[in-house]
């Protein structure tokens, strides 16, 4: 989208077109974009029609991240993909506010997802991005939601953050080949992130694969999951850190830190199996979960915990172990067919198995749904038939 097309969207004509498309979408549940575009271009500028159609589609897609706010916000496809989910941004903004910061500069603000969350806490925000179009969109998003904030375009590496109490940095994690796991390929590079983390109070968003020793001495790394889906990690500066490693589960804000971590021994297969949340696993806090449920690891190197009794915990999903089945494929197929198993959920860890291929080879046609855990117990591979526990998370 060109800046002039976005500017046109903000005019009365553009707003009218967006409202019209939104009503049509609500009435039909879908839009035939080619047919609608051909009809609207008879009396509207083609660039405006294209921009309005794109925004209508993006707003529907963005609802998964931004909820009801998405209906009045603006996006580009790439910026929407990179934007922080609303609940995650709100959690982070609350941490900033609880730390006593009253002004925060958002370096690499994109379309303003984190700016919105920060401004809603009462923090005075300044957003900066090298892409002038994203700056325009972020400004419009704040205005659409009735929130204050200052926006400007420029190189974030040349920005003096000393005028604010704190900073938030969201480096671009893509190169010419797509998403990158190499921090030196971030824009700005990780060396810049480490420098500002060392010198000021703030937070740097990064991918979940960030090493557990990332950041300067005294920094905290927080892995965040939303509804069981690991979303991101963030490195907090030493001045704002409250632990070295933290797993946060949303909704609910359940947090587990390295202060609770324990070295857990491996033990036998027991009546209850726990699968820790992905944020817990990335934070290296499986031992803390084992301590909470009074369990032991299924294997010293694998993130499954076994226990004798079910314990309510938000940090892991529990399963009752029904029985151990043969691990060999032919014998496993016979055992599952004998139990009338059809739809099969396969959870695997520590073994070389592709669940989709195994399901196909097993060829199950039964009427009962089942869950199978494939993993290692010491030197041997195990196949455990399990069922989810019905106890709620606490």
PyMOL commands that set and color helices and strands:
alter all, ss='L'
color gray80, all
select helices_A, chain A and resi 3-9+12-28+33-40+46-72+77-82+86-98+113-120+132-144+156-158+161-163+183-185+190-199+258-260+278-282+286-293+329-338+355-362
alter helices_A, ss='H'
color red, helices_A
select strands_A, chain A and resi 103-107+124-129+150-153+166-170+174-175+178-179+202-206+220-226+229-236+245-250+254-257+272-276+296-299+302-307+316-325+341-348+368-377+380-388
alter strands_A, ss='S'
color yellow, strands_A
deselect
rebuild
show_as cartoon
